[in-house]
């Protein structure tokens, strides 16, 4: 029997929202690696992976809250980020991350452990989350 697969593309650079302090986005200097994950898993499967947040800011600490969301792409290719469960082929509900809030000091890096769990009832196809 052939197992149908679900393909999830996680846009990791967009997985985070800063809660550090009220400054403009232009003042934040950080990287997330890897920036994109393209995973293919069978129904009922789970994949654990890690992400690293690296602060390029040598002066300020930054606090990030992890916010998995669904992604929908319009006809012109522009992404729209929505609450998990609001898009037919979104997988934001399938993502978990530890810790849910990460403080990164100036010039430091922190590891985030993430888990993607595909429900046994998932239809085969492509899914996206950020």
N, C-alpha and C positions, 0 to 999 in steps of 0.2 A: 504494500500500500504506500503510495507516494504522500509524504507529509507536505502540506502546503505551508509556505513561509510568509512571514510578514517582514517587510523591510522598513526599518526606521532610520530616519536621518535626523540627527540631533545637532542643532546649531548651537554649539556650546558657547560661542562668544556672546550670545544673546541670552544666556541662561541666568544671568545675574542682574540684580538691581541694587544700586548702592544705597546704603542708609547711613553712611559715615557722618556727613555734615552737609550743610546746605551751601554747596558751591556748584559752579556750572560744570557740565560734563567735560568741557574742554580742559578742566584742571585735573581730571582723573587720568592717570597713566598706569595701565595694567594690561596684562595679556592672560589669555586662558588657553591652555594647551591640553589636548588637541582642540582646535577650533571647530572642527566638524567631525562627527562620527557617523559612519554609514554601516549599520548593523543589519544582518539578516538572521532572523531567529524563527524557530517553529512555534506553533501555538503551544501555550503552556510553558514556554521556556523563560529562563531568567539569565540575564547577563550582568555581571558586576564589573565595573570599570572605574578608573580614576581620572580626575581632571586636576590640573595644577593651575592655581591662580598666582601670578607673579606681579608684584608691585614694582613698577619702574619709577614711582615717585620716591624720591630720596628724603622727603621732608614730612609727609603726612601719612598717618595710618589710615587704612580704609576698611570699612565694614561692608560685607556683601550679604544679602539675603537671597537664598536660592528660591527661584520662582518658576518651576516647570510650567510651561504653557503650550497650548496648541498653536500651530502655524497654518494659516490659509494663504494661498498665493492668488492674487487677482490676475486678470487676463494680460496685464502688462508686465507681470513678473514681480510686482511689489508684494512683500510679505505683510500679513496682518497677524498680530499676536493676540490670541484670545484665551479666555479662561478654559482650563482643561475640561474636556467633554462637550465643547460647543461646536466642534468640527467633526464631520463623519470620519475622516482619516487622520485625526489628531491622536497623539499618544502621550500627551502631557499627564494624563491620569495614571499612566503606566510607569512614570519616573519617580524615584525617590533619591534623595541625596542627604548625606551626613557629613558634616553638621549642616543644619539648615541656615545657620548664620556663621560667617567666617570673618574673623578680624585678621588683616594682613598688615604687618608693620612696614615702615619705610624700607624699600629694597628687599623685602622678604618674599618667600613663596610658601603657599599652603596647599596641601593635598585635600581633595574632596573625593569621597567614595560615593559612587552613584550605582543605582540598581534599576535596570529596565526589566519589567516583568510583563510578558505578553500573555493576556488572558487566553484560556483554552478555547473560549468562544470567539476569538478574534477572526475576522475574515482575512483571507490572504490578500496582500496588496501592499502599497506603499503608505507609510504614515510619517508625520513630521511633528516635531516638538522643538521647543527652544529651552 
